[in-house]
Amino acid sequence: MNAGISNRDLMMTLGQAARTAARMLALAPAEQKNQALMAMAAKIRRSTADILSENRRDLENARARELKGSFLDRLTLDEARLDAMARGLEEIAALPDPVGQVMAAWTRPNGLAISRVRVPIGVIGIIYESRPNVTADAGGLCLKSGNAAILRGGSDSFHSSAAIVSCLQRGLDIAGLPRTVIQMVPNAERDCVGLMLEGLGGTIDLIVPRGGKSLVARVQQDARVPVFSHLEGICHVYVDKAADTEMAQRVVLNAKMRRTGICGAAETILIDRAAADRNLKPIIATLIDAGCEVRGDEACRAADPRVKPATEEDWSTEYLDAIVAMKLVDGVDEAMAHIAAYGSQHTDAIITGDAATAARFLNEVDSAIVLHNASTQFADGGEFGFGAEIGIATGKLHARGPVGVEQLTTFKYQVRGAGQTRP
């Protein structure tokens, strides 16, 4: 905290600066925003050594606190991840500008021409934990959608995020946009989160939490401004009796083990009892041989003595680690009932060669993302063609699934007349 300035005064200054910047940015042409995004990507690439140096500081602090491996994976940056971060900004630049898009238009019998037009939300506060890549994704998406951003990353990634924000702000400089379009809370003190949740005197229009269950629960409980919910990812893969065994092994392994610390990682595997003799042992062996701990029901333990017993708590746990829960179910109906009871409405997949069963699963499972014959790790804005995402919204109002540039806009009605009055 700056000497002599309280956190409340500091945060109010950030909010007022963001509100002013948002009004300017709402009128910025697409070319200017795209110029800033491309410059940001270039600055990140040129600053790779500096960013990685700051990331090592964060990692050293995290290791000193003996944080678990899945946390370290989310925190770690390397040249490949930084390049992916830069490419994400370039992909956002290549997207159509959502601001000003006409969503619908019609003419009333009295001659009034009405159109529904996309406009920015305004100022968005993003509160996130240990993923420094969120810094670039959130900043870039807010810029493209015409919103000013106030970023509050976790204390564990503070130095990494600060180095990335420096690149983003230098990109804004090059494009002639105010640096206050993207601001980072300049300390890791917890009361700054509470001040953001209060809305900073009406300057914040939306809060987006990106983190664990406790963070999201606090935001939902304390926020006095609208929130995009991003709850835990208790994601399921259901292996139907009509599944190809080799495909099921490959997809389940990827869904669980490609990156265990992301919200799209599978946490529970459900296997149709009708084909357990064909699918159960190979899937268990594939996971365990890859270093994954399997916690299963009695049938799973009977199939492989390396399986540990599952408890009731396992069915509702987001491990974010190389651990998975597994059980047999009697067909797609019991699989969907289990998902409804224990899932988080994030991402769920079915592996089957039966088109009718797949259609039922896709239609009836009430999750933000449902997949057929594909890994749950595709639950990602970049994979959806959004360039990046600010999070996966698991609520049902305004936005659901990956939150990209379109989801960060609202709309207004423009009505054009020729002197009409209402009788």
matplotlib code that plots the C-alpha trace (Angstrom):
import matplotlib.pyplot as plt

x = [0.0, 1.3, 2.4, -0.3, -3.1, -5.6, -6.7, -10.2, -8.8, -6.5, -9.3, -11.7, -9.1, -8.7, -12.5, -12.9, -10.1, -11.6, -15.0, -13.4, -11.4, -14.5, -16.3, -13.4, -12.9, -16.6, -16.1, -12.7, -12.7, -12.0, -8.7, -7.3, -8.3, -6.8, -3.6, -3.3, -3.9, -1.2, 1.2, 0.5, 1.2, 4.5, 5.5, 4.8, 7.1, 9.8, 9.5, 9.6, 12.8, 11.5, 8.1, 9.7, 12.0, 9.1, 7.3, 10.2, 9.8, 6.2, 7.1, 9.9, 7.4, 4.8, 7.3, 8.5, 4.8, 4.8, 1.8, 0.7, 1.8, -1.5, -1.3, 2.3, 1.2, -1.4, 1.1, 4.0, 4.8, 7.3, 8.1, 5.4, 2.7, 3.8, 3.7, 0.2, -0.7, 0.5, -1.3, -4.5, -4.2, -3.6, -6.6, -8.8, -7.6, -8.7, -12.2, -15.1, -15.6, -18.8, -19.4, -22.0, -23.2, -26.9, -28.3, -31.8, -33.8, -37.4, -40.0, -43.3, -46.6, -46.3, -43.0, -40.7, -37.4, -36.1, -32.7, -30.9, -27.3, -24.3, -22.6, -19.9, -20.9, -18.6, -16.1, -15.4, -13.6, -11.8, -10.8, -8.7, -6.2, -3.1, -3.3, -1.2, -2.5, -5.9, -4.2, -3.7, -6.9, -9.1, -7.3, -7.5, -11.1, -12.2, -10.4, -11.9, -15.4, -14.9, -14.7, -12.2, -10.7, -9.6, -7.6, -7.0, -4.9, -4.0, -1.0, 0.7, 0.9, 1.4, 4.8, 3.9, 0.7, 2.4, 4.9, 2.1, 0.1, 3.1, 3.2, -0.6, -0.3, 2.7, 0.5, -2.2, 0.4, 1.4, -2.3, -2.9, -5.4, -5.2, -3.3, -6.3, -8.2, -6.4, -5.4, -4.1, -4.7, -1.2, -1.1, -2.3, -4.1, -7.4, -9.5, -9.1, -11.3, -14.0, -13.8, -14.2, -17.2, -18.8, -18.6, -16.1, -18.7, -20.7, -17.8, -17.7, -20.5, -19.7, -17.5, -16.0, -14.5, -12.0, -10.8, -11.7, -15.0, -14.2, -13.4, -16.5, -18.7, -17.3, -17.9, -21.5, -22.2, -20.6, -20.9, -23.2, -22.8, -23.7, -21.5, -20.6, -20.5, -17.6, -18.2, -16.0, -15.6, -16.9, -16.8, -17.9, -17.1, -19.8, -18.6, -21.7, -22.1, -21.8, -18.5, -15.4, -13.0, -9.9, -11.6, -12.8, -9.3, -7.8, -10.5, -10.7, -7.0, -6.9, -9.9, -8.3, -4.5, -3.7, -3.8, -5.2, -5.3, -7.8, -11.6, -12.3, -10.4, -12.6, -13.1, -15.6, -15.7, -19.0, -19.0, -22.0, -22.3, -23.6, -20.2, -18.0, -16.4, -15.0, -14.3, -13.7, -10.2, -8.6, -9.8, -8.6, -5.3, -4.8, -5.3, -3.2, -0.4, -0.3, 0.1, -3.5, -5.0, -8.4, -11.0, -13.8, -16.9, -16.9, -17.0, -14.0, -12.0, -12.8, -11.6, -8.2, -6.7, -4.8, -8.2, -8.8, -12.2, -14.4, -16.4, -19.5, -17.4, -15.5, -18.5, -18.7, -15.0, -13.0, -9.6, -7.6, -5.0, -4.1, -7.0, -10.3, -13.5, -15.1, -18.2, -20.5, -23.9, -26.9, -27.0, -27.4, -30.4, -28.4, -25.4, -27.5, -29.1, -25.6, -24.4, -27.6, -27.0, -23.2, -22.2, -21.5, -23.2, -19.8, -18.8, -19.8, -19.1, -20.4, -18.4, -20.7, -21.3, -25.1, -26.4, -29.7, -28.1, -25.7, -28.6, -30.4, -27.2, -26.6, -30.2, -30.9, -27.7, -28.1, -24.5, -22.9, -20.9, -21.8, -19.7, -20.0, -16.9, -14.5, -12.4, -13.8, -10.5, -12.0, -14.0, -11.9, -12.7, -9.7, -10.8, -14.3, -12.8, -13.3, -9.5, -9.5, -11.9, -12.4, -13.9, -16.5, -19.9, -21.9, -25.0, -27.9, -28.4, -26.7, -23.7, -23.1, -20.0, -16.9, -17.1, -15.6, -16.0, -19.6, -20.5, -18.8, -21.3, -24.8, -27.2, -29.4, -32.3, -32.0, -35.3, -35.6, -38.7, -40.1, -42.0, -44.3, -46.2, -48.1, -51.8]
y = [0.0, 3.5, 5.4, 7.6, 6.3, 3.9, 0.8, 2.3, 5.5, 3.5, 1.3, 4.2, 5.9, 2.7, 2.5, 6.1, 5.8, 2.6, 4.3, 7.2, 4.7, 2.6, 5.6, 6.3, 2.7, 2.2, 4.6, 3.3, 1.8, -1.9, -1.1, 0.7, -2.1, -4.7, -2.6, -2.7, -6.5, -7.2, -4.9, -6.7, -10.0, -8.7, -7.2, -10.5, -12.4, -9.8, -9.8, -13.6, -13.6, -10.9, -12.6, -16.0, -14.4, -13.0, -16.3, -18.1, -15.7, -16.8, -20.5, -20.2, -18.7, -21.4, -24.2, -22.7, -22.9, -26.6, -26.1, -29.2, -30.1, -29.3, -25.7, -25.4, -26.6, -23.8, -21.2, -22.3, -20.4, -21.5, -20.3, -22.5, -21.1, -17.6, -18.1, -19.5, -16.4, -14.2, -16.3, -16.0, -12.2, -12.3, -14.6, -12.2, -9.4, -11.5, -12.0, -9.8, -6.7, -7.4, -3.7, -2.2, -5.6, -5.5, -8.6, -8.2, -5.5, -5.1, -2.4, -1.9, -1.2, 2.5, 2.8, 2.7, 0.9, -1.0, -2.7, -4.5, -3.6, -5.0, -2.6, -3.0, -3.8, -1.1, -1.9, -5.5, -6.6, -10.0, -11.8, -14.9, -17.1, -18.8, -18.8, -15.9, -16.7, -15.3, -11.9, -11.7, -13.5, -11.3, -8.1, -8.9, -10.0, -7.0, -4.7, -6.3, -6.1, -2.5, -2.9, -1.6, -4.2, -4.2, -7.3, -8.7, -11.9, -14.1, -13.3, -16.5, -15.1, -11.5, -11.0, -13.0, -11.0, -7.7, -8.5, -9.5, -6.4, -4.2, -5.7, -5.2, -1.5, -0.9, -2.3, 0.2, 3.0, 2.0, 2.1, 5.4, 4.1, 5.0, 2.6, 2.7, 0.4, -2.5, -2.0, -4.4, -4.0, -3.0, -5.1, -8.5, -7.3, -9.1, -6.1, -5.0, -7.9, -6.8, -3.3, -4.6, -6.7, -3.5, -2.1, 0.8, 3.4, 2.2, 2.2, -1.7, -3.1, -6.8, -9.2, -12.3, -14.7, -17.3, -19.7, -22.4, -23.0, -20.9, -17.9, -18.1, -18.7, -15.6, -13.5, -14.8, -14.1, -10.7, -9.1, -6.1, -6.1, -8.8, -11.8, -14.3, -17.6, -19.9, -22.8, -25.9, -28.3, -31.7, -33.1, -36.6, -39.0, -41.7, -44.7, -46.3, -49.9, -48.9, -47.2, -48.3, -49.5, -48.0, -44.6, -44.7, -45.4, -42.6, -40.0, -40.8, -40.6, -37.2, -35.9, -36.8, -36.5, -34.0, -31.3, -32.3, -28.8, -27.2, -26.9, -29.1, -32.1, -35.1, -36.0, -38.9, -41.8, -43.6, -47.0, -48.8, -52.1, -53.8, -53.6, -53.6, -56.9, -55.2, -51.6, -51.6, -53.2, -51.5, -48.1, -48.6, -49.9, -47.0, -44.5, -46.2, -46.9, -43.2, -42.3, -41.6, -42.8, -44.5, -44.5, -46.8, -48.7, -52.4, -53.6, -51.4, -52.7, -56.2, -55.5, -54.2, -54.5, -51.2, -49.3, -47.6, -47.5, -44.5, -42.7, -40.7, -37.5, -38.6, -38.2, -34.5, -33.7, -31.6, -33.1, -30.9, -33.6, -37.1, -38.7, -39.9, -41.5, -44.3, -46.4, -48.7, -47.5, -49.2, -47.4, -43.8, -43.1, -43.8, -42.0, -38.8, -39.2, -39.4, -36.3, -34.4, -35.3, -34.7, -32.6, -28.8, -28.1, -27.4, -30.1, -33.7, -36.2, -39.4, -42.0, -44.1, -45.3, -45.1, -41.9, -42.1, -42.5, -39.6, -37.4, -38.1, -37.3, -34.1, -33.0, -34.0, -33.4, -29.8, -28.6, -25.6, -27.9, -31.5, -33.5, -36.7, -38.8, -36.0, -35.1, -32.7, -30.8, -29.1, -27.0, -23.9, -20.7, -21.0, -24.4, -23.0, -20.4, -17.5, -16.7, -17.1, -17.1, -15.1, -18.2, -20.9, -19.6, -22.3, -20.1, -19.8, -16.0, -13.8, -16.1, -19.9, -21.9, -20.2, -16.4, -14.7, -11.3, -11.6, -12.8, -9.7, -7.4, -6.5, -4.7, -1.7, -0.9, 1.8, 3.1, 5.3, 7.2, 10.0, 12.0, 9.3, 10.0, 7.4, 7.8]
z = [0.0, -0.8, 2.2, 3.6, 1.3, 2.7, 0.7, 0.4, -1.2, -3.4, -4.7, -5.2, -7.3, -9.4, -9.8, -10.9, -13.3, -14.8, -15.2, -17.1, -19.3, -20.0, -21.4, -23.7, -24.7, -25.6, -28.4, -29.6, -33.1, -33.6, -35.3, -32.3, -29.9, -32.2, -32.5, -28.7, -28.6, -31.1, -29.3, -26.0, -27.6, -29.0, -25.6, -23.8, -26.3, -25.9, -22.1, -21.8, -19.7, -17.3, -16.9, -16.2, -13.7, -11.8, -12.1, -10.5, -7.5, -7.1, -7.5, -4.9, -2.4, -3.2, -2.7, 0.6, 1.7, 0.5, -1.8, -3.7, -7.2, -8.9, -7.5, -8.7, -12.2, -12.4, -11.2, -13.5, -16.6, -19.3, -22.8, -24.4, -22.0, -22.6, -26.3, -25.9, -23.9, -26.7, -29.4, -27.3, -27.5, -31.3, -31.7, -29.7, -32.1, -35.1, -33.7, -35.0, -32.8, -30.8, -29.9, -32.2, -33.7, -34.5, -32.8, -34.2, -36.0, -36.9, -37.8, -36.0, -37.8, -36.7, -38.6, -35.6, -36.5, -33.5, -33.3, -30.4, -30.4, -28.5, -26.1, -23.4, -19.8, -18.5, -15.7, -14.9, -11.8, -12.1, -8.9, -9.5, -7.8, -8.9, -12.7, -14.1, -17.7, -16.5, -16.4, -20.1, -21.1, -18.9, -19.9, -23.6, -23.6, -21.6, -24.0, -27.2, -25.7, -24.8, -21.0, -18.6, -16.3, -12.6, -12.0, -8.6, -8.9, -6.0, -3.7, -4.9, -8.5, -7.7, -9.3, -12.4, -12.9, -12.4, -15.1, -17.5, -16.7, -17.5, -21.0, -21.4, -20.4, -22.8, -25.5, -24.6, -24.8, -28.3, -29.5, -27.8, -25.2, -21.5, -19.3, -16.9, -19.4, -17.6, -14.0, -11.4, -7.7, -6.6, -3.4, -2.2, 0.9, 1.4, 2.2, -1.4, -2.5, -0.1, -1.5, -5.0, -4.0, -2.6, -6.1, -5.5, -5.1, -8.1, -10.5, -11.0, -13.1, -12.9, -10.8, -12.3, -9.8, -11.1, -8.5, -6.0, -4.3, -1.2, -3.3, -5.5, -2.4, -0.8, -3.9, -4.3, -0.6, -0.3, -3.7, -4.1, -7.9, -10.4, -10.6, -13.3, -11.3, -12.0, -9.6, -9.2, -12.1, -11.0, -14.5, -15.5, -18.3, -18.8, -20.8, -22.3, -23.2, -26.9, -26.4, -28.3, -25.7, -27.2, -27.7, -24.1, -22.7, -24.8, -24.0, -20.3, -19.9, -21.6, -19.7, -16.4, -16.9, -19.7, -17.0, -13.7, -12.2, -14.6, -14.1, -17.2, -15.8, -15.3, -11.7, -11.9, -14.4, -14.8, -16.6, -17.9, -16.0, -19.2, -20.8, -17.6, -18.6, -21.7, -20.5, -16.7, -16.3, -19.4, -18.3, -14.7, -15.8, -18.3, -15.5, -12.8, -15.2, -16.0, -12.3, -11.4, -8.2, -8.7, -6.0, -6.8, -5.7, -4.9, -8.5, -9.4, -6.5, -7.5, -11.0, -9.9, -6.4, -6.9, -6.7, -3.4, -1.8, -2.7, 0.0, -0.4, -0.3, -3.4, -5.7, -5.0, -4.8, -7.3, -6.9, -9.3, -8.9, -10.3, -8.5, -9.9, -8.6, -10.5, -10.3, -12.4, -13.3, -14.9, -18.2, -19.3, -17.0, -13.8, -15.2, -15.8, -12.3, -10.7, -12.7, -11.6, -8.0, -7.7, -10.7, -10.8, -14.1, -15.7, -18.2, -18.8, -21.6, -22.9, -24.9, -27.1, -30.6, -30.1, -31.7, -29.8, -26.4, -27.2, -28.2, -24.9, -22.9, -24.8, -24.4, -20.9, -18.9, -17.5, -17.7, -19.4, -21.7, -22.8, -25.1, -27.2, -27.8, -26.8, -23.8, -21.1, -21.4, -24.5, -22.0, -22.9, -24.6, -26.9, -28.1, -28.7, -31.1, -28.6, -28.6, -24.8, -21.9, -18.7, -17.1, -17.5, -16.3, -14.6, -13.9, -16.3, -16.6, -19.3, -19.9, -19.7, -20.6, -21.8, -21.3, -24.3, -25.9, -26.8, -23.3, -21.9, -23.7, -22.9, -25.3, -25.7, -28.0, -30.5, -31.8, -34.9, -35.7, -37.9, -35.3, -34.0, -30.8, -28.7, -28.6]

ax = plt.figure().add_subplot(projection="3d")
ax.plot(x, y, z, "-o")
ax.set_aspect("equal")
plt.show()
